Amino acid sequence: MNPAPVGIFDSGVGGLSVLHHIRSALPQESLLYCADSRHAPYGSKTPEAIRERSRKLTQFLLAQGAKAIVVACNTATAAAAASLRAQFDVPVVAMEPAVKPAAAATRSGVIGVLATVGTLQSAQFAALLENYGQGVCVVTQACHGLVECVERGELETASTRALLESYVTPLLAEGADTLVLGCTHYPFVRGLIQEIAGPGVTLVDTGAAVARQLARRLQESGLSAGPGASGEHFWTSGELVQAREIMPRLWGGPVRVDALPAGAQ
């Protein structure tokens, strides 16, 4: 039994969608979360810049006593997960777009992937298509500006709906009956996406799979927490006032939110 916390980071507040699954699967664990909102979105940054941010955030979380790291960001996974595993001697659990389950779910044989440019252009995504995209047609859509909408808390506005319609409609026109939410920010606008796509379209993300993988890794490493009190502590590299308004809203309750120290900014 190990009561130390689990550290999670994302380019911003989107990784809270993964954190919900982790809390549900692992109610006994203490959770530390870093939202790197000052540097969001990662999708437009170079792999080198993303690796540097990922390294700094991991070092910060380890300094807070984290026993494992979750990279709750598809773009950071593609750019930095391998280097984090090489640098740090703790379990590192990461994301990948849900191409495999989408391929199993589709009836039309056409899958649409909504993601950032960084994810869609990554070698990791190309490998996913090679391994799991055989026999299906995969159409992709880079969703410029959508991460920023979620970061601002604009989850149900007319402008966010219009942006989503411009991204979802072309995928439906190609015959997609399954849509992959390939960024952890996107589940927070899942309701709008489903309304636009219609009830016959299946939406898939990987938050629950990440939580299951984390549970396995903690158990295998003898790091699972025993029964007892658990809690959450959030940090942001962005505007603290904005974070203290948006993060409890996305989390669904009050939570402690602090500014990342200068060394992690």
C-alpha positions in Angstrom: 0.0 0.0 0.0 1.3 3.4 -1.0 -0.7 6.5 0.0 1.4 8.9 -2.2 -0.6 10.8 -4.8 -0.9 10.3 -8.5 0.2 13.2 -10.7 -1.7 14.2 -13.9 -1.0 16.9 -16.4 -2.5 18.3 -19.6 -2.1 21.3 -21.8 -5.0 22.9 -20.0 -8.2 22.0 -18.3 -9.2 19.2 -20.8 -7.4 16.5 -18.8 -10.1 16.9 -16.1 -12.2 14.7 -18.4 -9.7 11.9 -17.8 -9.5 12.8 -14.1 -13.2 12.1 -13.7 -12.6 8.5 -14.9 -9.6 8.1 -12.6 -11.5 9.3 -9.6 -14.4 6.9 -10.4 -12.0 4.0 -10.9 -9.7 4.8 -8.0 -11.6 6.5 -5.3 -8.9 5.8 -2.7 -6.2 7.7 -4.5 -5.0 11.2 -3.9 -4.8 13.2 -7.2 -2.6 16.1 -8.2 -3.5 17.9 -11.5 -1.5 20.5 -13.5 -3.3 22.5 -16.2 -0.7 24.1 -18.4 -3.2 26.7 -19.7 -0.6 29.3 -20.2 0.9 27.2 -23.0 -2.4 25.8 -24.4 -3.0 24.5 -27.0 -0.1 22.1 -27.4 -1.3 21.1 -30.9 0.3 24.1 -32.5 3.7 23.7 -30.7 6.8 21.9 -31.8 7.5 18.5 -30.4 10.6 19.9 -28.7 8.6 22.6 -26.9 6.0 20.0 -25.8 8.7 17.7 -24.5 10.2 20.6 -22.5 6.8 21.5 -20.9 6.1 17.8 -20.2 9.4 17.4 -18.5 8.9 20.5 -16.3 5.4 19.5 -15.3 6.5 16.0 -14.5 9.4 17.2 -12.3 7.0 19.5 -10.5 4.5 16.7 -9.8 7.3 14.4 -8.6 8.5 17.1 -6.3 5.0 17.1 -4.8 5.5 13.4 -4.1 3.7 11.8 -7.1 4.2 8.0 -7.3 3.0 7.8 -10.9 2.4 10.2 -13.8 -0.6 10.3 -16.2 -0.1 12.3 -19.4 -3.8 13.3 -19.9 -3.1 14.8 -23.3 -3.0 13.1 -26.7 -0.6 15.6 -28.2 1.8 15.4 -25.2 1.6 11.6 -25.4 2.7 11.6 -29.0 5.6 14.1 -28.4 6.8 13.3 -24.9 5.6 10.0 -23.4 8.6 8.0 -24.6 11.1 10.6 -23.3 9.3 10.8 -19.9 9.5 7.1 -19.5 13.2 7.2 -20.3 14.0 10.0 -17.9 11.9 9.2 -14.9 11.7 6.0 -12.8 8.0 6.0 -12.1 5.0 4.5 -14.0 4.0 6.9 -16.9 0.5 6.2 -18.2 -0.5 8.1 -21.4 -3.2 8.6 -24.0 -3.9 7.6 -27.5 -6.9 8.4 -29.8 -9.5 5.6 -29.6 -9.0 4.3 -33.2 -9.1 0.6 -32.1 -12.5 0.7 -30.3 -13.9 3.0 -33.0 -13.0 0.5 -35.6 -14.8 -2.2 -33.6 -17.9 0.1 -33.2 -18.4 1.4 -36.7 -21.2 -0.1 -38.8 -20.6 2.0 -41.9 -16.9 1.3 -42.0 -16.1 5.1 -41.8 -14.6 6.6 -38.6 -14.2 10.4 -38.1 -11.3 11.6 -35.8 -11.5 15.0 -34.2 -8.1 16.1 -32.9 -5.4 18.7 -32.8 -2.9 19.2 -35.6 -0.1 17.9 -33.4 -1.9 14.6 -32.7 -3.0 14.1 -36.3 0.5 14.7 -37.6 2.3 12.5 -35.1 4.0 9.2 -35.8 2.0 7.7 -33.0 -1.3 8.5 -34.8 0.1 7.1 -38.1 1.0 3.9 -36.2 -2.5 3.6 -34.8 -3.9 3.9 -38.3 -1.5 1.3 -39.5 -2.3 -1.1 -36.7 -6.0 -0.7 -36.2 -7.3 1.3 -39.2 -7.1 -1.6 -41.7 -10.4 -2.4 -43.2 -12.1 0.9 -42.3 -11.9 4.4 -43.8 -10.6 7.0 -41.3 -11.3 10.7 -42.0 -9.7 13.3 -39.9 -10.5 16.8 -38.8 -8.1 19.3 -37.1 -10.3 21.3 -34.7 -8.6 24.7 -34.6 -9.9 26.9 -31.8 -11.9 24.3 -30.0 -9.4 23.8 -27.1 -9.5 27.6 -26.5 -13.3 27.5 -26.3 -13.1 24.9 -23.5 -10.3 26.8 -21.8 -12.6 29.8 -21.6 -15.5 27.7 -20.4 -17.6 28.3 -23.5 -19.2 24.9 -23.6 -22.6 25.6 -24.9 -22.4 29.0 -26.7 -23.6 29.7 -30.2 -20.1 30.3 -31.4 -18.8 27.0 -30.1 -21.8 25.2 -31.7 -21.0 26.9 -35.0 -17.3 25.9 -34.8 -18.3 22.3 -34.0 -20.8 22.2 -36.9 -18.0 23.2 -39.3 -15.8 20.3 -38.0 -18.4 17.6 -37.5 -20.6 18.1 -40.6 -17.9 17.2 -43.2 -17.1 13.9 -41.3 -20.8 13.0 -41.4 -20.9 13.8 -45.1 -18.1 11.3 -45.6 -20.3 8.6 -44.0 -18.8 8.5 -40.5 -21.0 6.8 -38.0 -18.4 6.8 -35.2 -16.4 9.9 -34.0 -13.2 9.7 -32.0 -12.8 12.6 -29.5 -9.0 12.7 -30.0 -8.3 15.5 -27.4 -9.1 15.4 -23.7 -10.8 18.9 -24.0 -13.4 17.6 -26.4 -15.5 15.4 -23.9 -16.6 18.7 -22.3 -18.5 19.6 -25.5 -19.6 16.0 -26.0 -23.3 17.0 -25.6 -23.0 19.6 -28.5 -21.2 17.1 -30.7 -23.8 14.5 -30.1 -26.6 16.9 -30.9 -24.9 17.9 -34.2 -24.0 14.3 -35.1 -27.4 12.8 -34.1 -28.3 9.8 -32.0 -27.1 7.3 -34.6 -23.5 8.4 -34.3 -21.3 6.8 -31.6 -18.7 9.0 -29.8 -15.6 7.4 -28.4 -12.8 8.7 -26.1 -10.2 6.9 -24.0 -10.6 8.4 -20.5 -12.0 5.2 -19.0 -9.2 3.1 -20.7 -6.5 5.3 -19.2 -8.1 5.0 -15.7 -8.1 1.2 -16.1 -4.5 1.2 -17.3 -3.4 3.4 -14.3 -5.1 1.0 -11.9 -3.3 -2.0 -13.4 0.1 -0.2 -13.3 -0.3 0.8 -9.7 -1.3 -2.7 -8.7 1.5 -4.3 -10.6 4.0 -1.9 -9.0 2.7 -2.3 -5.5 1.8 1.4 -5.5 -2.0 1.3 -4.9 -3.3 3.3 -2.0 -5.1 1.6 0.8 -8.4 2.6 2.3 -8.4 6.1 3.7 -8.9 9.7 2.9 -8.2 10.9 -0.6 -8.4 14.3 -2.2 -7.5 16.6 -5.1 -5.1 19.5 -5.6 -5.0 21.5 -8.8 -2.5 23.9 -10.2 -2.5 26.1 -13.3 0.1 28.0 -15.3 -2.6 30.2 -16.7 -4.7 33.0 -15.1 -5.5 32.0 -11.6 -8.8 33.9 -11.3 -10.1 32.2 -14.5 -8.9 28.8 -13.4 -10.6 29.1 -10.0 -13.8 29.8 -11.9 -13.6 27.2 -14.6 -11.9 24.2 -13.0 -14.4 23.7 -10.2 -17.2 24.0 -12.8 -15.6 21.3 -15.0 -14.8 19.1 -12.0 -18.3 19.4 -10.6 -17.4 20.7 -7.2 -15.1 22.8 -5.1 -11.4 22.1 -5.4 -8.2 23.8 -4.3 -6.5 25.6 -7.3 -3.1 27.2 -7.0 -0.7 28.9 -9.4 2.2 26.8 -10.6 5.4 28.2 -9.2 7.8 30.2 -11.4 10.1 27.2 -11.9 7.3 25.2 -13.5 5.9 28.0 -15.6 
